[in-house]
């Protein structure tokens, strides 16, 4: 009987050990499954976060690229507008004597007052002789010559000074026309 009891105790112990092992394996399997699920969840969250970061970086890169492209486009446009105004300046400065006199006459007629000093550029001295101003309707104009500017005139008297030089007139015109020229060209 003692053998039977020992045998039975061993059988029960083995059975209990199998149940403990089986429960431990099931618990381990459950823990492994939970750990895998948690790893998958964390991986998906990390991937989603990485995708958001990548999307934001791509958006920032696109903004930078558009800004650079816009600046380059503006620089090209500005270059073309600069060329247009440089060409106009060259043409105005290269006008013959009659056209130069017509331009100066219209400026004097529009802006000069009797008794003004009209300063002519050294480069236009031969195109606009002193006698030219005597023929204009504005009386008592005094002519001076200056090498401080190219083309156009300057008007002055005791109360004001007005620059009607080619460069100043083009600068004024450019402010008014730059947008229109840019729209026409582009």
C-alpha positions in Angstrom: 0.0 0.0 0.0 2.8 2.3 0.7 3.8 1.8 -2.9 0.4 2.7 -4.0 0.3 5.8 -1.9 3.7 6.9 -3.1 2.8 6.1 -6.7 -0.5 8.0 -6.3 1.3 11.0 -4.7 3.7 11.0 -7.6 0.9 10.8 -10.1 -1.0 13.6 -8.4 2.2 15.7 -8.2 2.9 15.0 -11.9 -0.6 15.9 -12.8 -0.4 19.1 -10.7 3.0 19.9 -12.3 1.5 19.4 -15.7 -1.4 21.8 -14.8 1.1 24.3 -13.4 3.3 24.0 -16.5 0.2 24.3 -18.7 -1.1 27.3 -16.8 2.4 28.9 -17.0 2.7 28.2 -20.7 -0.8 29.7 -21.2 0.2 32.8 -19.1 3.4 33.1 -21.0 1.6 32.8 -24.3 -0.9 35.5 -23.1 2.0 37.8 -22.0 3.8 37.2 -25.3 0.6 38.0 -27.2 0.0 41.2 -25.1 3.6 42.2 -25.6 3.3 41.7 -29.4 0.1 43.7 -29.4 1.7 46.5 -27.4 4.8 46.5 -29.7 2.5 46.7 -32.7 0.5 49.5 -31.2 3.7 51.4 -30.2 5.2 50.7 -33.7 2.0 52.0 -35.4 2.0 55.1 -33.2 5.7 55.7 -33.9 5.1 55.2 -37.6 2.2 57.6 -37.5 4.3 60.2 -35.7 7.1 59.7 -38.1 4.7 60.1 -41.1 3.4 63.3 -39.5 7.0 64.6 -39.0 7.9 63.6 -42.6 4.7 65.3 -44.0 5.5 68.5 -42.0 9.1 68.4 -43.3 7.9 67.9 -46.8 5.4 70.8 -46.4 8.2 73.0 -45.1 10.5 72.0 -48.0 7.7 72.8 -50.4 7.3 76.3 -48.8 11.0 76.9 -49.0 11.1 75.7 -52.6 8.2 78.0 -53.6 9.8 80.9 -51.8 13.1 80.4 -53.6 11.3 80.0 -56.9 9.2 83.1 -56.3 12.4 85.1 -55.4 14.1 83.8 -58.6 11.1 84.7 -60.6 10.9 88.2 -59.1 14.6 88.6 -59.7 14.2 87.7 -63.3 11.2 90.0 -63.7 13.1 92.8 -62.0 16.0 92.2 -64.3 13.8 92.5 -67.4 12.1 95.6 -66.0 15.6 97.0 -65.3 16.6 96.3 -68.9 13.5 98.0 -70.2 14.1 101.1 -68.1 17.8 101.1 -69.0 16.9 100.9 -72.7 14.4 103.8 -72.3 17.0 105.9 -70.5 19.6 105.2 -73.2 17.0 106.2 -75.9 16.0 109.4 -74.1 19.6 110.4 -73.5 20.4 109.6 -77.1 17.7 111.8 -78.6 18.5 114.3 -81.3 18.5 118.0 -80.6 15.0 118.6 -81.8 13.5 115.8 -79.7 15.5 116.9 -76.6 14.3 120.5 -77.1 10.7 119.3 -77.4 11.1 117.3 -74.1 12.6 120.3 -72.3 10.0 122.7 -73.7 7.2 120.5 -72.4 8.8 120.2 -69.0 9.3 124.0 -68.8 5.8 124.7 -70.0 4.4 122.2 -67.4 6.6 123.2 -64.4 8.6 126.4 -64.8 7.7 129.8 -63.4 8.8 133.2 -64.6 12.3 133.9 -63.2 13.3 130.3 -62.7 16.9 129.2 -63.2 16.9 126.2 -65.6 19.9 124.0 -65.2 20.7 121.9 -68.2 23.0 118.9 -68.2 26.5 119.3 -69.6 25.7 116.5 -72.1 22.7 118.5 -73.4 24.5 121.9 -73.5 24.9 121.9 -77.3 21.4 120.5 -77.9 19.8 123.2 -75.8 21.5 126.6 -76.4 20.7 129.6 -74.2 18.6 131.2 -77.0 16.2 128.2 -76.8 14.8 129.5 -73.5 14.1 133.0 -74.9 11.7 131.4 -77.4 9.6 129.8 -74.7 6.4 131.3 -73.3 7.7 131.3 -69.7 9.6 134.6 -69.3 12.9 135.5 -67.6 14.4 132.0 -67.5 18.0 131.9 -66.7 20.1 129.0 -68.1 22.9 127.2 -66.2 24.9 124.1 -67.1 25.8 121.3 -64.7 27.7 118.1 -65.0 25.9 116.7 -61.9 23.3 114.8 -64.0 22.6 113.5 -67.4 19.6 114.6 -69.5 16.6 116.6 -68.5 16.6 119.8 -66.4 16.5 121.2 -62.9 14.3 124.2 -62.0 14.9 126.4 -59.1 14.2 129.8 -57.6 14.2 131.2 -54.1 11.3 129.1 -52.9 11.8 125.7 -54.5 14.0 123.3 -56.4 12.6 120.7 -58.8 14.5 117.9 -60.4 13.2 117.0 -63.8 16.3 115.0 -64.8 15.9 111.9 -67.0 16.9 109.7 -64.1 14.4 111.3 -61.7 11.6 111.3 -64.3 12.3 107.6 -65.1 12.3 106.8 -61.4 8.9 108.4 -61.0 7.6 106.7 -64.1 9.0 103.4 -62.9 7.1 103.7 -59.7 3.9 104.2 -61.7 4.6 101.8 -64.5 6.6 98.9 -63.0 3.5 96.8 -62.1 1.9 97.5 -65.5 5.1 96.6 -67.3 5.6 93.5 -65.3 2.0 92.4 -66.0 2.5 93.0 -69.7 5.8 91.1 -69.8 4.7 88.2 -67.6 
